């Protein structure tokens, strides 16, 4: 008999599912999760829809990459499900009636929300077409990217001018972007897991600009893949190392150098012809020193048992291992993956897209207007608390009425059951009396 299949991907006990000891929405140990959403799925256009897919790839792996929106979906539908699913950030793409593409970055469940206007953007396919050697999708998206932020806090302006964005809002924006991805610990995070870089560069406002609002808070978004290679080796040796890896992995062998016509491998290394790629010039193996980093060499070590460990400690081989771990130099190169975006922050508000405006790029209010606005929002808060109190009282009252009603129904059901039982007993007695009288004779025709 065939063995019954056990589902391991989507059912209880799956390796990617939530465990019973740790709920999905626990704020203590959860990693940031995001949802990239199109508001008005059929109205944003094909280009913005593709941009949403590219941003989902950029936010991998902690995002809903297969989310499908409907025209009937509203913002409340996503905020309602954000709590049970453990979603911490919402990235909402929309298009206004004037044709502007907008991005809203909101924190759940209570905000705040950052409003951006997408002034320029380039899709991943456009970035890859413009490159001579594009980077294909591989294992880069299995781990979150390294977040690099630049100029998010504006320096002190000359002449005592006040910055266009207050300092506390700059720190708030910095904190929100930092919380998009899990923090990286330099002591425990392996270097091999960092395969991508997300660069956020803010354009600082210049005093020479004609308008004070120009360049107030503009962020350029770039997405790169990290590639490394050993330095100090010629092209021929690198080809031999690559050929050895291909033989082990059983991949295509076309790039393996042909050494059939040579008598010795030294002829291949020292051949001055360009085809052999030997040590013809020192510039072949030279790399810019700024792009070089020193990393520990990835070597496998044998695990010793207790007896072997004691023998190793007593032996003299310990003296030969007093040197530090092997260190190798690698050249780091960034290959752009896309997408590119130029974001201009227009508004910051409390709550999720419906709270008090904390800052606006195009509107400014006096102190009196700010006080009036505070009074209005305080009145709204009191009214909301009063409505919640009334709703809670109504729920408790209906629950009590429902409980008393259920008790009365239970008592009525017991009385009805008893009466029905008595009626059945009386019917049985009548039937017994009829049986005592004897059978009824029917005259024959």
Secondary structure, DSSP 4 states (H G I P E B T S, - for coil): -PPPP---SSSTT-TTSPPSSS-TT-TTTPPP-EEEEESSTTTS-HHHHHHHHHHHHHTTTSB-TT----TT--HHHHHHHHHHHT--EEEEEEE-TTS-EEEEEEETTTEEEEEEEEEEEE-HHHHHHT-SSPPPPSGGGGSPPEEEEES-SPPPPGGGPPPSS-HHHHHHHHHHHHTTS----TTTS-GGG--EEEEEEEEPPPTT-SSTTTTSSEEEEEEEEEEEEESS--HHHHHHHHHHHHHHHT---TTS---TT-S-HHHHHH--STTTT-SS-TTSS---GGGEEEEE-----PPP-HHHHHHHHHSTHHHHT-SPPPEEEEEEEEEE---EEEEEEEEEEEBTTTS-EEEESS----HHHHHHHHHHHHHHHHHHHHHHHHHHHHHHHHHHHHHHHHHHHHHHHHHHHHHHHHHHHHHHHHHHHHHHH-PPP----
